[in-house]
Amino acid sequence: MEIEYVKAKTLKEKPAWDQNLGFGKYFTDYMFTMDWTVEKGWHNAKIEPYAPICMDPAAMVLHYAQETFEGLKAYKTKDGRILLFRPEMNARRFANSNRRLCMEVLPEDMFVEAIEKLVAYESDWIPTAEGTSLYIRPFMFANEAAVGVHPSNAYKFVIILSPVGAYYPEGVNPVKIFVEDEYVRATKGGTGFTKCGGNYAASIAAQVKAEKLGYTQVLWLDGVERKYVEEVGTMNVMFKIDGKIVTAPCDGTVLPGVTRDSIIHLLKSWGYEVEERHLAIDDLMEAGKTGHLEEAFGTGTAAVISPVGELNYKGEIVTINNFKTGELTQKLYDTLTGIQWGNVEDNFGWTRVVKK
């Protein structure tokens, strides 16, 4: 892929890496952009100064929400290497999201190459303090100027970068979860398995409702019976019940998370039995009340592992592991982040070195 490099006239002042970076507060000097049209295919690949994107008021994304995105991270190791974590899985999921939304599919090798080139160019922006990383946000949107409902004839692919710290202010400490039984996140046949903006927009009302009640996130139930556990907030969720790990199957309504898949591989390599099955919320609450629910945690790129310490379902509250981070939860976090930062041996071949 031929990329044009456009130099910035001035560069931004970088934040101190040891301060609280938060999540998505700072953005690097450059971004990657590339266009697709019916006539030219993929073209005009650039690494250019980070700046507002100009679009027509009739751009189809503004009216019919043809938009998809991904999220992954780059890490700087103690010996100065730059690592990506399983970017090929993000490339595959991005392609699947685009197919579902009837958008042009970006070749997976181009997706990974664009990320590597931009991260290498912006390597000085990768923070080095413990627990920090460079968040990578690739996204694509329909920018044909038209108001008829049809697949767009033009798309723009963009990658932006952000140095980040912890996603949740709590860090790797238990959070309180509100079980949502009014709103739903996804139904079979819909877009629940994709990363498209519409899924997240539809989740905000429930999130605001939970926050007003003093809860950090929402536990989603299935969209038909409001009976089976699916995801927690924007993360996959797992439960340790009587020594076994239970998580919802990826059967069309649950996002196939990269972290989820990695955690399952780790658990199986340690001898744990992992059940990918539908778990009724009533059974989960009963397991919590009787002491059979030993640990619970969300998994995702942004927070990696987020322990769950409390569930509230219709006013009934269950406390998990005395509102403490479980031993297995902590081990999973330490091992996975250790692999990502190059401190733990990668026996799975998950990390990919970015050449500067």
C-alpha positions in Angstrom: 0.0 0.0 0.0 1.4 3.4 -1.0 1.0 6.0 1.7 1.5 9.7 1.4 3.0 11.4 4.4 1.9 15.0 5.1 4.0 16.8 7.7 2.3 18.9 10.4 3.4 22.5 10.8 3.4 22.3 14.6 3.3 19.4 17.0 1.2 19.0 20.1 2.7 19.1 23.6 2.5 15.6 25.0 1.0 14.9 28.4 3.1 13.5 31.3 2.9 9.8 31.1 2.7 9.4 34.9 -0.3 11.6 35.2 -3.9 10.4 35.0 -4.3 10.1 31.3 -7.9 8.9 31.5 -9.4 7.4 28.4 -9.7 9.2 25.1 -8.8 12.6 26.4 -5.6 13.2 24.3 -5.0 12.5 20.6 -1.7 12.2 18.7 -0.3 14.5 16.0 -1.3 12.4 13.0 -4.1 10.2 11.7 -4.4 7.8 8.8 -7.1 8.3 6.2 -8.0 6.5 3.0 -10.9 6.7 0.6 -13.0 4.2 -1.3 -15.3 4.9 -4.3 -17.0 2.7 -6.8 -14.9 4.2 -9.6 -11.4 4.1 -7.9 -11.6 1.4 -5.2 -9.3 2.0 -2.2 -7.1 5.1 -2.9 -5.6 8.3 -1.4 -4.0 6.7 1.6 -2.4 9.3 3.8 -0.8 9.8 7.2 -1.6 13.4 7.8 -2.0 15.9 10.7 -4.9 15.2 13.1 -7.6 17.6 12.1 -11.4 17.9 11.7 -13.0 15.9 8.9 -14.9 17.8 6.3 -18.1 16.2 4.9 -21.2 17.1 3.0 -24.4 17.7 5.1 -25.9 14.9 2.9 -23.2 12.4 3.8 -25.1 9.2 4.3 -23.5 8.3 7.6 -25.3 11.3 9.1 -28.7 10.0 8.0 -28.5 6.2 7.8 -25.6 5.4 10.2 -23.4 3.3 8.0 -20.5 3.4 10.3 -18.2 0.8 11.9 -15.2 0.9 14.2 -12.6 -1.1 16.1 -10.5 -0.7 19.2 -7.1 -2.1 20.0 -3.9 -1.0 21.7 -0.2 -0.6 21.2 2.2 -1.2 24.0 5.9 -0.2 24.6 7.9 -2.9 26.4 10.7 -2.2 28.8 13.3 -3.0 26.1 11.7 -0.5 23.7 9.8 -2.8 21.4 6.3 -1.8 20.2 3.7 -4.6 20.4 0.2 -5.0 19.0 -2.1 -7.6 20.5 -3.9 -9.9 17.9 -4.6 -7.1 15.4 -5.6 -9.8 12.8 -8.7 -10.6 14.9 -9.7 -6.9 14.9 -9.2 -6.9 11.1 -11.5 -9.9 10.7 -14.2 -8.5 13.0 -14.0 -5.1 11.2 -14.6 -6.9 7.9 -17.6 -8.8 9.4 -19.1 -5.6 10.7 -18.8 -4.0 7.3 -20.4 -6.9 5.6 -23.4 -6.8 7.9 -23.9 -3.1 7.3 -23.5 -3.6 3.6 -20.3 -1.4 3.5 -17.2 -1.9 1.5 -14.9 -4.5 3.1 -11.4 -3.3 3.8 -8.8 -6.1 3.1 -7.6 -7.4 6.4 -3.9 -7.0 5.5 -4.4 -3.4 4.6 -6.2 -2.8 7.9 -3.2 -4.2 9.9 -0.6 -2.5 7.6 -2.3 0.9 8.1 -2.2 0.5 11.9 1.4 -0.6 11.9 2.5 2.3 9.8 0.7 4.9 11.8 1.8 3.5 15.2 5.4 3.4 14.0 5.2 7.0 12.9 3.7 8.1 16.2 5.8 5.8 18.4 6.8 8.7 20.6 3.2 9.0 21.7 3.1 5.5 23.3 3.1 6.1 27.1 5.5 4.1 29.2 4.0 4.4 32.7 2.6 1.2 34.2 -1.0 0.5 33.1 -0.8 2.8 30.1 -1.0 2.2 26.4 -1.8 3.8 23.0 -5.4 3.2 22.1 -6.0 2.7 18.4 -9.4 3.6 17.0 -9.9 2.6 13.3 -13.3 3.5 11.9 -15.1 3.7 8.5 -18.2 5.7 7.5 -20.3 6.3 4.4 -19.6 9.7 2.9 -21.5 9.7 -0.3 -23.7 12.8 -0.5 -27.2 11.3 -1.0 -30.4 10.9 1.0 -31.8 7.8 -0.6 -31.6 4.7 1.4 -29.0 2.4 -0.3 -25.4 1.2 0.3 -23.1 4.1 -0.1 -20.9 4.5 -3.2 -18.1 6.2 -1.1 -16.5 5.5 2.2 -13.7 7.0 4.3 -11.5 4.9 6.5 -9.7 6.7 9.4 -7.4 5.7 12.2 -6.8 7.9 15.2 -4.6 7.3 18.3 -4.9 8.2 21.9 -2.5 7.6 24.9 -4.7 6.2 27.7 -4.7 5.0 31.3 -7.4 3.1 33.0 -10.8 3.0 31.4 -12.7 2.9 34.7 -11.7 5.3 37.6 -12.0 2.3 39.9 -9.1 0.6 38.1 -8.8 -3.2 38.6 -11.3 -3.0 41.5 -14.9 -4.3 41.6 -17.7 -2.3 40.1 -21.4 -2.3 40.8 -23.6 -3.5 38.0 -27.3 -2.8 37.3 -29.2 -5.5 35.5 -31.3 -3.9 32.8 -34.7 -5.5 32.1 -36.4 -2.6 30.2 -34.0 -1.7 27.4 -32.2 -4.3 25.2 -28.9 -4.2 23.4 -29.4 -6.7 20.6 -31.7 -9.3 19.1 -30.8 -12.2 16.7 -30.7 -11.2 13.1 -29.6 -7.7 14.1 -26.2 -6.0 14.5 -25.3 -7.2 18.0 -22.2 -9.1 16.8 -20.8 -6.0 15.0 -19.0 -2.9 16.3 -21.2 -0.2 14.8 -22.1 3.2 16.4 -25.8 2.5 16.5 -25.3 -0.3 19.0 -23.6 2.0 21.4 -26.0 4.9 20.8 -28.9 2.7 21.8 -27.1 1.6 25.0 -26.6 5.1 26.4 -30.1 5.6 27.9 -29.7 2.4 30.0 -26.2 3.5 31.0 -27.4 6.9 32.2 -30.2 5.3 34.1 -27.7 2.9 35.9 -25.3 5.8 36.7 -28.2 7.8 38.3 -28.8 4.8 40.6 -25.1 4.7 41.6 -24.0 1.9 39.3 -21.0 1.8 37.0 -22.4 -0.3 34.2 -25.4 -2.3 32.9 -25.8 -6.0 32.6 -27.7 -6.7 29.4 -30.3 -9.5 29.0 -31.5 -11.1 25.8 -33.8 -9.1 23.6 -36.6 -11.6 23.4 -37.4 -13.0 26.8 -35.3 -10.6 29.0 -34.1 -13.7 30.7 -30.6 -14.6 29.6 -27.4 -12.8 30.5 -25.5 -11.4 27.4 -23.0 -8.6 28.0 -22.0 -6.1 30.6 -21.8 -2.5 29.4 -19.6 -2.6 26.3 -17.8 -5.8 27.5 -18.2 -9.5 27.4 -18.9 -11.0 30.8 -17.9 -14.2 32.6 -18.9 -15.9 35.8 -17.1 -18.4 37.9 -19.8 -20.7 39.3 -18.7 -23.8 41.3 -15.3 -23.7 39.7 -16.5 -23.5 36.1 -16.5 -20.4 33.9 -19.8 -19.6 32.2 -20.1 -17.0 29.4 -22.7 -16.2 26.8 -22.1 -17.8 23.4 -21.3 -15.7 20.3 -24.5 -16.6 18.4 -25.4 -13.3 16.8 -26.2 -11.0 19.7 -22.9 -11.0 21.5 -19.8 -9.2 20.2 -17.0 -11.8 19.6 -14.4 -10.0 21.8 -10.7 -10.4 21.2 -10.1 -10.2 25.0 -12.9 -12.7 25.5 -11.3 -15.2 23.1 -7.9 -14.7 24.8 -9.3 -15.2 28.3 -11.0 -18.5 27.2 -7.7 -19.7 25.8 -5.9 -18.9 29.0 -8.5 -20.5 31.2 -8.5 -23.7 29.2 -4.7 -23.8 29.2 -4.9 -23.7 33.1 -7.3 -26.6 33.2 -10.6 -24.7 33.8 -13.8 -25.8 32.2 -15.4 -23.1 30.1 -19.1 -23.3 29.3 -20.3 -21.0 26.5 -24.0 -21.2 27.1 -27.1 -19.2 27.9 -27.3 -18.4 31.6 -30.6 -17.3 33.1 -30.5 -14.2 35.3 -32.6 -16.0 37.9 -30.1 -18.8 38.1 -27.2 -16.3 38.3 -28.9 -14.4 41.2 -29.6 -17.7 42.9 -26.0 -18.7 42.6 -25.0 -15.4 44.1 -27.4 -15.8 47.0 -26.3 -19.3 47.8 -22.5 -18.7 47.5 -22.0 -20.7 44.3 -21.2 -17.6 42.3 -17.5 -17.2 43.2 -16.3 -14.5 40.8 -17.6 -12.3 37.9 -15.7 -10.0 35.5 -16.1 -8.2 32.3 -13.6 -8.5 29.5 -12.7 -6.0 26.8 -9.9 -4.1 25.1 -10.5 -0.8 26.9 -10.5 -2.0 30.5 -9.0 -5.5 29.8 -10.6 -7.1 33.0 -13.2 -5.4 35.1 -14.2 -7.3 38.3 -17.9 -7.3 39.2 -18.6 -6.9 42.9 -22.4 -6.3 43.0 -25.5 -7.1 40.9 -28.8 -5.3 41.3 -31.7 -7.1 39.6 -35.2 -5.6 40.2 -34.0 -4.2 43.6 -32.5 -7.5 44.7 -28.8 -7.1 45.4 -26.2 -9.8 45.3 -22.6 -9.2 46.5 -19.9 -11.2 44.8 -16.7 -12.4 46.6 -17.3 -9.8 49.4 -16.9 -7.1 46.9 -13.2 -8.0 46.4 -11.3 -8.8 43.2 -11.2 -12.6 42.9 -8.0 -14.6 42.8 -8.7 -15.9 39.3 -9.8 -12.5 38.0 -6.5 -10.9 39.2 -4.5 -13.8 37.7 -6.2 -13.3 34.4 -5.5 -9.6 34.4 -1.9 -10.0 35.4 -1.2 -12.7 32.8 -3.0 -11.0 29.9 -1.5 -7.6 30.5 1.8 -9.2 31.2 1.7 -10.7 27.7 0.5 -7.5 26.1 3.4 -5.4 27.8 6.0 -8.1 27.0 6.6 -9.0 30.7 5.1 -12.5 30.4 6.1 -15.1 27.8 3.6 -15.2 24.9 3.1 -18.9 24.4 0.2 -18.3 22.1 1.9 -16.1 19.5 -0.6 -13.3 20.1 1.8 -10.3 20.1 3.0 -8.6 16.9 6.1 -6.4 16.9 5.8 -3.1 15.0 8.9 -2.2 13.0 9.9 1.5 13.6 
